[in-house]
């Protein structure tokens, strides 16, 4: 018999197994998630008898102080796909959460179509690309010092201001460690941080958080850490230190009717 319910601690081994089977997660990253983020109450599962066959996580966060959920790691065993189990599981999870909106980062174009059928709408963020020479013109060496207030969570809040998915210092630290396990360099200083990957022909900056005035200092660090000829940036709409263009990046579903425009997902949990 198919059953939908919240996860329990006794499900952890089965959850890890499904996680690895579907996402090919490396062991260290998987253990990091279960150590730093996992709680049974944020995970919703579908079982057949005693077998775990589907899971989804709704990680609590907020937007503008209103309760929000981040839909993460939705997965179904291969032999059970195509039967509508995930659709039912997501509907079940959202129906019993207290969140007003739900946000997710689809991993492929086909998933954008899938979530659209579940009532999710597309979200856009800004992207920009600079040559090394262009970035060098914007960079400058450090001239002043500034203390971190409230950790990187505090800096992120001040920079992004509103309409962004909030993450506390624990989630941000998790994202630093998780991305580093997959090859990212985490650049941190008193002005903010950047999560950057060497993609061969270009350096991809998955998130850069600092004020417009202090961006030049992080640019100096990026140039020091990476030898790439091009740099691609993922930005929030209110970061104006580089001319950028909007690009589809995430999806959002309003659960209660609250629907702020232009939510920036950014760091997420990836």
LINFENCOR-V767833 format. One record per backbone hydrogen bond with DSSP energy under -1.0 kcal/mol. CO is the residue of the C=O (numbers start at 1). NH is the residue of the N-H. E is the energy in kcal/mol with one decimal. If there is no record, write none. Layout:
{{CO:NH:E} {CO:NH:E}}
//
This chain:
{{1:49:-1.7} {3:47:-2.7} {5:45:-3.1} {8:11:-2.2} {9:12:-1.5} {11:15:-2.6} {12:16:-2.7} {13:17:-2.1} {14:18:-2.3} {15:19:-2.5} {16:20:-2.5} {17:21:-2.4} {18:22:-2.4} {19:23:-2.5} {20:24:-1.5} {26:30:-2.4} {27:31:-2.5} {28:32:-1.9} {29:33:-2.0} {30:34:-2.1} {31:35:-1.8} {32:36:-2.8} {33:37:-2.5} {33:38:-2.2} {39:42:-1.9} {40:43:-1.5} {42:58:-2.7} {43:7:-2.7} {44:56:-1.9} {45:5:-2.1} {46:53:-2.8} {46:54:-1.5} {47:3:-2.4} {48:51:-2.1} {51:48:-2.4} {53:77:-2.5} {54:46:-2.5} {55:75:-2.5} {56:44:-3.0} {57:72:-2.7} {59:70:-2.3} {61:68:-2.2} {62:166:-2.7} {63:66:-2.2} {66:63:-2.4} {67:100:-2.8} {68:61:-2.9} {69:103:-2.9} {70:59:-2.5} {72:57:-2.4} {75:55:-2.6} {77:80:-2.0} {78:81:-1.4} {84:88:-1.9} {85:89:-2.4} {86:90:-2.9} {87:91:-2.1} {88:92:-2.3} {89:93:-2.8} {90:94:-2.7} {91:95:-1.6} {100:255:-3.2} {100:256:-1.5} {101:69:-2.0} {102:253:-2.7} {103:71:-2.7} {104:251:-2.3} {108:112:-1.1} {109:113:-1.5} {110:114:-1.9} {111:115:-2.8} {112:116:-1.9} {113:117:-1.4} {115:120:-2.4} {116:119:-1.6} {121:252:-2.7} {123:249:-2.8} {123:250:-1.5} {125:247:-2.8} {126:235:-3.4} {127:245:-2.7} {128:233:-3.4} {130:231:-2.9} {131:135:-2.3} {132:136:-2.3} {133:137:-1.4} {135:139:-1.6} {150:154:-1.5} {151:155:-1.6} {152:156:-2.5} {153:157:-2.4} {154:158:-2.1} {155:159:-2.5} {156:160:-2.7} {157:161:-2.0} {160:162:-2.5} {163:264:-2.5} {168:172:-2.3} {169:173:-2.7} {170:174:-2.2} {171:175:-2.5} {172:176:-2.3} {173:177:-2.4} {174:178:-3.2} {175:179:-2.5} {176:180:-2.0} {177:181:-1.7} {179:184:-2.4} {180:183:-1.6} {185:196:-2.3} {187:194:-2.1} {192:189:-2.5} {193:209:-2.9} {194:187:-2.7} {195:206:-1.8} {195:207:-1.1} {196:185:-3.0} {197:204:-2.6} {199:201:-1.5} {202:199:-2.4} {203:232:-3.2} {204:197:-2.8} {205:234:-1.9} {207:195:-2.5} {209:193:-1.7} {214:217:-1.1} {214:218:-1.1} {215:219:-2.2} {216:140:-1.4} {216:220:-1.5} {217:221:-1.6} {218:222:-2.5} {219:223:-2.4} {220:224:-1.6} {221:225:-2.2} {222:226:-2.2} {229:132:-2.4} {230:203:-2.7} {231:130:-2.6} {232:205:-3.6} {233:128:-1.9} {235:126:-1.7} {236:239:-1.9} {245:127:-2.8} {247:125:-2.4} {250:123:-3.1} {251:104:-2.4} {252:121:-3.2} {253:102:-2.4} {264:165:-2.7} {265:268:-1.3}}
//
